[in-house]
């Protein structure tokens, strides 16, 4: 799962860079990873690859995901 997250993160970062170039933007963009229905292990893997802004749709799940 870690490799898939890392690959997806790189693809998203590339798409953001391309869009910023096309639009002439220079401001920072923050990626927020949403952990809807993901395990704590997958959430931790996202954090390990540098996704530090994590969102959860359900309060109960977020409370159980504290690490």
Secondary structure, DSSP 8 states (H G I E B T S, - for coil): -HHHHHHHHHHHHHHHHHHHHHHT--S-----EE-TT--HHHHHHHHHTT---EE-S-HHHHHHT--
